[in-house]
Amino acid sequence: MSSRYQNYFKGRDFVHQIGFYAPDGERFAREHNRLFGSGPYFTTVNKFSKVIYRGKELENPFELRAYYGAWGSHSVEVVQQLTPGDSMYTDYNDMDKPGINHLHVFVESLEEAKEACEELGIPIVVIGYTDISGALEKCEAMGIDPSTLGLDENKIGFMVVDMTEELGMMVQLIDDGAKFIHDMVINAGKDWDGETDFIREMG
C-alpha cells in the first residue's frame, strides 16, 4: 500500500551522532578518547516532564546523564540512565555493559515524524517531552536565548523508534532546532589540544 510518508526517511543526512549507553559515562568517554581521540565532552542531566514508553506514560519524571563529544565530523552521545525502570536502554542494552544504543537523525517536525512512523508501521519506543525549567537553566548556563528554541512542554522533545526487527537498530529523532548543540560540540573539537577541560559542564 502506498503511503504519503513512504519516502520520509530517504535523502536525509544520516547520521549526525551515534548514541551509546554506559553504566559509567565518564569512564566510557575517557576510553573512547584514548582509542579514537574524541572530545572534549560536554555533560548535563537531561530531564523530561513526561515520557511515554511503548504507549504508556511513565509515572515518574525521567532523568539521564549525557556526555556529548566531538568525533571527527560526527558527535558521540554517552548516556547513563538515572531513573530506574524500563526504557530505550533496557530494551536494547545490557545495563551492566557499555554498548551502542541508537543512531541520531534530525527532522523538521517530531509531530510529523510520529505520524510518519505510525503510518509506516515503525514501532515508537519512547516519546519524551522537555522539562521546561531544566531547559531554561541550561540556556542560562550556556548563554542561549531560550526564545530561539521554541520551548514548549506540550511539544515532543525527542522520539526513539525501533527498527531492530528489519535493520537491527534503534533510531533517535530530534528536532533540527537542536543542531546548535551538535555544532557546538563539533566546533569545540576542532582546535582542542586533546587534554584541556576534557569534561565540561553544560549546566
C-alpha atoms as a printed R data frame, in Angstrom:
    type eleno elety resid chain resno      x      y      z
1   ATOM     1    CA   MET     A     1  0.000  0.000  0.000
2   ATOM     2    CA   SER     A     2  1.374  3.415 -0.940
3   ATOM     3    CA   SER     A     3  1.831  5.990  1.787
4   ATOM     4    CA   ARG     A     4  2.370  9.709  1.663
5   ATOM     5    CA   TYR     A     5  5.257  9.041  4.034
6   ATOM     6    CA   GLN     A     6  6.831  6.167  2.088
7   ATOM     7    CA   ASN     A     7  9.879  8.336  1.275
8   ATOM     8    CA   TYR     A     8 10.017 10.092  4.653
9   ATOM     9    CA   PHE     A     9 13.454  8.768  5.640
10  ATOM    10    CA   LYS     A    10 15.005  8.979  2.186
11  ATOM    11    CA   GLY     A    11 17.548 11.682  1.377
12  ATOM    12    CA   ARG     A    12 18.167 12.677  4.988
13  ATOM    13    CA   ASP     A    13 21.683 13.426  6.141
14  ATOM    14    CA   PHE     A    14 22.328 10.278  8.183
15  ATOM    15    CA   VAL     A    15 23.981 10.206 10.697
16  ATOM    16    CA   HIS     A    16 24.961 13.189 12.850
17  ATOM    17    CA   GLN     A    17 25.501 11.326 16.076
18  ATOM    18    CA   ILE     A    18 25.964  7.824 17.431
19  ATOM    19    CA   GLY     A    19 24.390  7.184 20.809
20  ATOM    20    CA   PHE     A    20 25.881  4.827 23.389
21  ATOM    21    CA   TYR     A    21 24.706  3.551 26.741
22  ATOM    22    CA   ALA     A    22 27.240  3.091 29.542
23  ATOM    23    CA   PRO     A    23 26.867  2.323 33.250
24  ATOM    24    CA   ASP     A    24 29.711  4.820 33.797
25  ATOM    25    CA   GLY     A    25 29.512  7.591 31.201
26  ATOM    26    CA   GLU     A    26 32.723  9.394 32.090
27  ATOM    27    CA   ARG     A    27 34.735  6.185 32.080
28  ATOM    28    CA   PHE     A    28 33.346  5.361 28.638
29  ATOM    29    CA   ALA     A    29 34.175  8.847 27.347
30  ATOM    30    CA   ARG     A    30 37.763  8.589 28.566
31  ATOM    31    CA   GLU     A    31 38.240  5.171 26.986
32  ATOM    32    CA   HIS     A    32 36.681  6.342 23.711
33  ATOM    33    CA   ASN     A    33 39.041  9.320 23.782
34  ATOM    34    CA   ARG     A    34 42.035  7.061 24.441
35  ATOM    35    CA   LEU     A    35 41.212  4.895 21.429
36  ATOM    36    CA   PHE     A    36 39.759  7.435 18.983
37  ATOM    37    CA   GLY     A    37 40.792 10.875 20.238
38  ATOM    38    CA   SER     A    38 37.198 12.021 20.674
39  ATOM    39    CA   GLY     A    39 36.334 15.030 22.792
40  ATOM    40    CA   PRO     A    40 36.093 17.285 24.610
41  ATOM    41    CA   TYR     A    41 32.904 16.069 26.267
42  ATOM    42    CA   PHE     A    42 30.034 18.251 27.455
43  ATOM    43    CA   THR     A    43 27.903 16.750 30.206
44  ATOM    44    CA   THR     A    44 24.483 17.546 31.602
45  ATOM    45    CA   VAL     A    45 21.497 15.909 33.266
46  ATOM    46    CA   ASN     A    46 18.574 15.784 30.863
47  ATOM    47    CA   LYS     A    47 15.138 15.857 32.457
48  ATOM    48    CA   PHE     A    48 11.802 15.115 30.837
49  ATOM    49    CA   SER     A    49  8.490 16.191 32.318
50  ATOM    50    CA   LYS     A    50  6.623 13.374 30.585
51  ATOM    51    CA   VAL     A    51  7.842 10.200 28.913
52  ATOM    52    CA   ILE     A    52  5.661  7.762 27.011
53  ATOM    53    CA   TYR     A    53  7.311  4.352 26.795
54  ATOM    54    CA   ARG     A    54  5.782  1.766 24.453
55  ATOM    55    CA   GLY     A    55  2.489  3.668 24.522
56  ATOM    56    CA   LYS     A    56  2.276  4.042 28.308
57  ATOM    57    CA   GLU     A    57  3.155  7.187 30.259
58  ATOM    58    CA   LEU     A    58  5.776  6.612 32.942
59  ATOM    59    CA   GLU     A    59  4.653  7.502 36.447
60  ATOM    60    CA   ASN     A    60  7.821  9.404 37.409
61  ATOM    61    CA   PRO     A    61  9.861 12.098 35.622
62  ATOM    62    CA   PHE     A    62 12.715 10.609 33.625
63  ATOM    63    CA   GLU     A    63 16.347 11.684 34.021
64  ATOM    64    CA   LEU     A    64 19.603 10.684 32.418
65  ATOM    65    CA   ARG     A    65 23.159 11.988 32.435
66  ATOM    66    CA   ALA     A    66 24.525 12.566 28.968
67  ATOM    67    CA   TYR     A    67 28.037 13.208 27.671
68  ATOM    68    CA   TYR     A    68 28.433 14.744 24.204
69  ATOM    69    CA   GLY     A    69 31.799 14.660 22.475
70  ATOM    70    CA   ALA     A    70 33.232 15.532 19.082
71  ATOM    71    CA   TRP     A    71 34.246 12.518 16.992
72  ATOM    72    CA   GLY     A    72 35.579 13.829 13.696
73  ATOM    73    CA   SER     A    73 32.698 15.193 11.635
74  ATOM    74    CA   HIS     A    74 30.192 13.463 13.934
75  ATOM    75    CA   SER     A    75 29.393 13.600 17.606
76  ATOM    76    CA   VAL     A    76 29.056 10.856 20.162
77  ATOM    77    CA   GLU     A    77 26.475 10.737 22.945
78  ATOM    78    CA   VAL     A    78 27.043  8.598 26.023
79  ATOM    79    CA   VAL     A    79 24.124  8.114 28.393
80  ATOM    80    CA   GLN     A    80 23.787  6.899 31.965
81  ATOM    81    CA   GLN     A    81 20.166  6.225 32.897
82  ATOM    82    CA   LEU     A    82 19.442  7.789 36.296
83  ATOM    83    CA   THR     A    83 15.776  6.830 36.652
84  ATOM    84    CA   PRO     A    84 15.154  3.117 37.315
85  ATOM    85    CA   GLY     A    85 12.783  1.181 35.095
86  ATOM    86    CA   ASP     A    86 12.190  0.153 31.502
87  ATOM    87    CA   SER     A    87 13.439  2.424 28.731
88  ATOM    88    CA   MET     A    88 15.055  2.544 25.301
89  ATOM    89    CA   TYR     A    89 18.255  1.489 27.066
90  ATOM    90    CA   THR     A    90 16.880 -1.528 28.914
91  ATOM    91    CA   ASP     A    91 15.209 -2.567 25.636
92  ATOM    92    CA   TYR     A    92 18.444 -2.713 23.705
93  ATOM    93    CA   ASN     A    93 21.389 -2.865 26.108
94  ATOM    94    CA   ASP     A    94 22.849 -4.999 28.867
95  ATOM    95    CA   MET     A    95 22.685 -2.433 31.670
96  ATOM    96    CA   ASP     A    96 25.937 -3.699 33.163
97  ATOM    97    CA   LYS     A    97 27.936 -3.174 29.970
98  ATOM    98    CA   PRO     A    98 28.582 -0.288 27.552
99  ATOM    99    CA   GLY     A    99 27.246 -0.528 24.018
100 ATOM   100    CA   ILE     A   100 25.768  1.261 21.031
101 ATOM   101    CA   ASN     A   101 22.135  2.204 21.567
102 ATOM   102    CA   HIS     A   102 20.963  4.313 18.637
103 ATOM   103    CA   LEU     A   103 21.696  6.389 15.576
104 ATOM   104    CA   HIS     A   104 20.664 10.030 15.680
105 ATOM   105    CA   VAL     A   105 18.736 11.864 12.962
106 ATOM   106    CA   PHE     A   106 17.425 15.436 12.770
107 ATOM   107    CA   VAL     A   107 13.897 16.017 11.475
108 ATOM   108    CA   GLU     A   108 11.927 19.176 10.756
109 ATOM   109    CA   SER     A   109  8.987 18.220 12.964
110 ATOM   110    CA   LEU     A   110  8.742 15.481 15.559
111 ATOM   111    CA   GLU     A   111  4.969 15.589 15.350
112 ATOM   112    CA   GLU     A   112  5.209 14.822 11.633
113 ATOM   113    CA   ALA     A   113  7.864 12.153 12.309
114 ATOM   114    CA   LYS     A   114  5.489 10.474 14.772
115 ATOM   115    CA   GLU     A   115  2.724 10.472 12.184
116 ATOM   116    CA   ALA     A   116  5.094  9.076  9.551
117 ATOM   117    CA   CYS     A   117  6.298  6.246 11.797
118 ATOM   118    CA   GLU     A   118  2.754  5.320 12.754
119 ATOM   119    CA   GLU     A   119  1.733  5.191  9.105
120 ATOM   120    CA   LEU     A   120  4.831  3.215  8.106
121 ATOM   121    CA   GLY     A   121  4.328  0.727 10.929
122 ATOM   122    CA   ILE     A   122  7.594  1.575 12.704
123 ATOM   123    CA   PRO     A   123  7.229  0.981 16.460
124 ATOM   124    CA   ILE     A   124  7.763  4.041 18.647
125 ATOM   125    CA   VAL     A   125  9.730  3.143 21.769
126 ATOM   126    CA   VAL     A   126  9.884  6.474 23.559
127 ATOM   127    CA   ILE     A   127  8.314  9.904 23.237
128 ATOM   128    CA   GLY     A   128  9.846 12.450 25.598
129 ATOM   129    CA   TYR     A   129  8.560 15.902 26.470
130 ATOM   130    CA   THR     A   130 11.041 18.557 27.600
131 ATOM   131    CA   ASP     A   131 11.199 19.714 31.197
132 ATOM   132    CA   ILE     A   132 10.966 23.479 30.650
133 ATOM   133    CA   SER     A   133 12.545 24.545 33.947
134 ATOM   134    CA   GLY     A   134 15.564 22.350 33.280
135 ATOM   135    CA   ALA     A   135 15.854 23.617 29.720
136 ATOM   136    CA   LEU     A   136 15.754 27.243 30.883
137 ATOM   137    CA   GLU     A   137 18.534 26.546 33.402
138 ATOM   138    CA   LYS     A   138 20.702 25.127 30.617
139 ATOM   139    CA   CYS     A   139 20.002 28.132 28.414
140 ATOM   140    CA   GLU     A   140 21.085 30.488 31.180
141 ATOM   141    CA   ALA     A   141 24.247 28.491 31.881
142 ATOM   142    CA   MET     A   142 25.176 28.391 28.178
143 ATOM   143    CA   GLY     A   143 24.182 31.977 27.358
144 ATOM   144    CA   ILE     A   144 21.445 30.910 24.942
145 ATOM   145    CA   ASP     A   145 18.305 32.957 24.313
146 ATOM   146    CA   PRO     A   146 15.518 30.428 25.099
147 ATOM   147    CA   SER     A   147 13.110 32.228 22.770
148 ATOM   148    CA   THR     A   148 15.177 30.956 19.814
149 ATOM   149    CA   LEU     A   149 14.497 27.315 20.752
150 ATOM   150    CA   GLY     A   150 10.710 27.326 20.685
151 ATOM   151    CA   LEU     A   151 10.466 25.555 24.046
152 ATOM   152    CA   ASP     A   152  7.026 24.103 24.681
153 ATOM   153    CA   GLU     A   153  6.269 21.406 27.260
154 ATOM   154    CA   ASN     A   154  3.407 20.203 25.060
155 ATOM   155    CA   LYS     A   155  5.676 19.556 22.083
156 ATOM   156    CA   ILE     A   156  7.677 16.351 21.664
157 ATOM   157    CA   GLY     A   157 11.289 16.841 22.753
158 ATOM   158    CA   PHE     A   158 12.690 13.622 21.315
159 ATOM   159    CA   MET     A   159 11.495 10.303 19.979
160 ATOM   160    CA   VAL     A   160 13.086  6.882 19.579
161 ATOM   161    CA   VAL     A   161 11.825  4.360 17.049
162 ATOM   162    CA   ASP     A   162 12.510  0.644 16.848
163 ATOM   163    CA   MET     A   163 13.918 -0.612 13.551
164 ATOM   164    CA   THR     A   164 15.547 -3.665 15.123
165 ATOM   165    CA   GLU     A   165 13.292 -6.276 13.524
166 ATOM   166    CA   GLU     A   166 14.276 -5.353  9.974
167 ATOM   167    CA   LEU     A   167 17.573 -3.477 10.415
168 ATOM   168    CA   GLY     A   168 18.826 -4.287 13.903
169 ATOM   169    CA   MET     A   169 18.969 -0.677 15.088
170 ATOM   170    CA   MET     A   170 17.200  1.968 17.122
171 ATOM   171    CA   VAL     A   171 16.907  5.500 15.718
172 ATOM   172    CA   GLN     A   172 16.541  8.646 17.797
173 ATOM   173    CA   LEU     A   173 14.756 11.534 16.098
174 ATOM   174    CA   ILE     A   174 15.470 15.097 17.216
175 ATOM   175    CA   ASP     A   175 14.025 18.447 16.127
176 ATOM   176    CA   ASP     A   176 16.570 20.195 13.913
177 ATOM   177    CA   GLY     A   177 16.304 23.262 16.141
178 ATOM   178    CA   ALA     A   178 18.730 21.422 18.438
179 ATOM   179    CA   LYS     A   179 21.507 21.392 15.831
180 ATOM   180    CA   PHE     A   180 23.267 24.187 17.673
181 ATOM   181    CA   ILE     A   181 24.344 21.705 20.377
182 ATOM   182    CA   HIS     A   182 25.772 19.337 17.775
183 ATOM   183    CA   ASP     A   183 27.582 22.253 16.104
184 ATOM   184    CA   MET     A   184 28.931 23.487 19.448
185 ATOM   185    CA   VAL     A   185 30.342 20.054 20.245
186 ATOM   186    CA   ILE     A   186 31.923 19.633 16.810
187 ATOM   187    CA   ASN     A   187 33.453 23.115 16.857
188 ATOM   188    CA   ALA     A   188 34.915 22.521 20.332
189 ATOM   189    CA   GLY     A   189 36.826 19.547 18.985
190 ATOM   190    CA   LYS     A   190 38.407 21.317 16.010
191 ATOM   191    CA   ASP     A   191 41.254 23.086 17.785
192 ATOM   192    CA   TRP     A   192 41.219 21.119 21.015
193 ATOM   193    CA   ASP     A   193 44.609 20.038 22.355
194 ATOM   194    CA   GLY     A   194 43.273 16.645 23.441
195 ATOM   195    CA   GLU     A   195 43.608 17.251 27.184
196 ATOM   196    CA   THR     A   196 42.377 20.646 28.423
197 ATOM   197    CA   ASP     A   197 38.909 20.685 30.039
198 ATOM   198    CA   PHE     A   198 38.128 17.164 28.892
199 ATOM   199    CA   ILE     A   199 34.774 17.141 30.759
200 ATOM   200    CA   ARG     A   200 32.764 20.377 30.566
201 ATOM   201    CA   GLU     A   201 29.517 21.084 32.374
202 ATOM   202    CA   MET     A   202 26.634 22.329 30.228
203 ATOM   203    CA   GLY     A   203 24.526 23.379 33.191
